[in-house]
Amino acid sequence: MVEVLAAAAASAITVGAMATGSSIRRSNEGREALVRLTVSLESISNKLEQLHVDIRSDRKEVFGRITTLETRVARLEVQNASESYHG
């Protein structure tokens, strides 16, 4: 009878230890997954920030060129209107 109780107690302890080990392993895996996701999210955030800076720079350059072209067109329109008036 004592052997049966000892075997049952040993089984209970083994099952408890296995459950605890499994729980710890899942917790570690979850923590590692969270770290990987956090690092990935930070990387994406950095890339989006760089893209935003690049787009802002390109937009500034494009609008600068458009402004220059508008000025040239306005000068040509004035010149053309002046020639039409005198000519």
PLY file of the C-alpha trace (Angstrom):
ply
format ascii 1.0
element vertex 87
property float x
property float y
property float z
element edge 86
property int vertex1
property int vertex2
end_header
0.00 0.00 0.00
2.82 2.40 0.85
4.42 1.62 -2.51
1.21 2.57 -4.31
0.99 5.86 -2.44
4.67 6.57 -3.12
4.17 5.81 -6.82
1.09 8.06 -6.96
2.95 10.86 -5.20
5.90 10.46 -7.55
3.53 10.54 -10.53
1.87 13.68 -9.22
5.24 15.35 -8.67
6.41 14.32 -12.16
3.25 15.61 -13.80
3.52 18.87 -11.84
7.16 19.30 -12.82
6.38 18.59 -16.46
3.49 21.07 -16.43
5.69 23.69 -14.79
8.47 23.07 -17.30
6.02 23.30 -20.18
4.55 26.51 -18.79
8.01 28.04 -18.40
8.95 26.99 -21.94
5.75 28.52 -23.39
6.36 31.68 -21.40
9.91 31.92 -22.76
8.70 31.27 -26.30
6.05 33.97 -25.89
8.63 36.40 -24.55
10.97 35.65 -27.46
8.14 36.13 -29.96
7.27 39.45 -28.35
10.89 40.59 -28.56
11.08 39.58 -32.24
7.85 41.42 -33.02
9.00 44.51 -31.13
12.32 44.59 -33.01
10.51 44.11 -36.33
8.09 46.90 -35.52
10.94 49.24 -34.60
12.68 48.39 -37.87
9.54 49.11 -39.87
9.05 52.35 -37.96
12.61 53.45 -38.75
12.16 52.61 -42.43
8.88 54.56 -42.56
10.54 57.54 -40.90
13.36 57.44 -43.46
10.80 57.15 -46.27
8.98 60.17 -44.86
12.22 62.18 -44.82
12.99 61.12 -48.41
9.49 62.02 -49.61
9.69 65.41 -47.88
13.05 66.07 -49.56
11.76 65.01 -52.97
8.62 67.11 -52.54
10.71 70.16 -51.66
12.83 69.66 -54.77
9.80 69.10 -57.05
7.93 72.14 -55.75
11.08 74.22 -56.12
11.33 73.21 -59.76
7.63 73.88 -60.31
8.02 77.36 -58.83
10.94 78.05 -61.16
8.92 76.86 -64.16
5.93 78.98 -63.14
8.18 82.03 -62.95
9.61 81.33 -66.41
6.15 80.79 -67.89
4.93 84.04 -66.36
7.90 85.90 -67.89
7.22 84.34 -71.28
3.54 85.27 -71.03
4.46 88.87 -70.23
7.00 88.94 -73.05
4.51 87.38 -75.49
1.76 89.81 -74.45
4.16 92.74 -74.85
5.20 91.59 -78.34
1.57 91.08 -79.34
0.65 94.56 -78.13
3.56 96.30 -79.96
3.70 94.05 -82.93
0 1
1 2
2 3
3 4
4 5
5 6
6 7
7 8
8 9
9 10
10 11
11 12
12 13
13 14
14 15
15 16
16 17
17 18
18 19
19 20
20 21
21 22
22 23
23 24
24 25
25 26
26 27
27 28
28 29
29 30
30 31
31 32
32 33
33 34
34 35
35 36
36 37
37 38
38 39
39 40
40 41
41 42
42 43
43 44
44 45
45 46
46 47
47 48
48 49
49 50
50 51
51 52
52 53
53 54
54 55
55 56
56 57
57 58
58 59
59 60
60 61
61 62
62 63
63 64
64 65
65 66
66 67
67 68
68 69
69 70
70 71
71 72
72 73
73 74
74 75
75 76
76 77
77 78
78 79
79 80
80 81
81 82
82 83
83 84
84 85
85 86
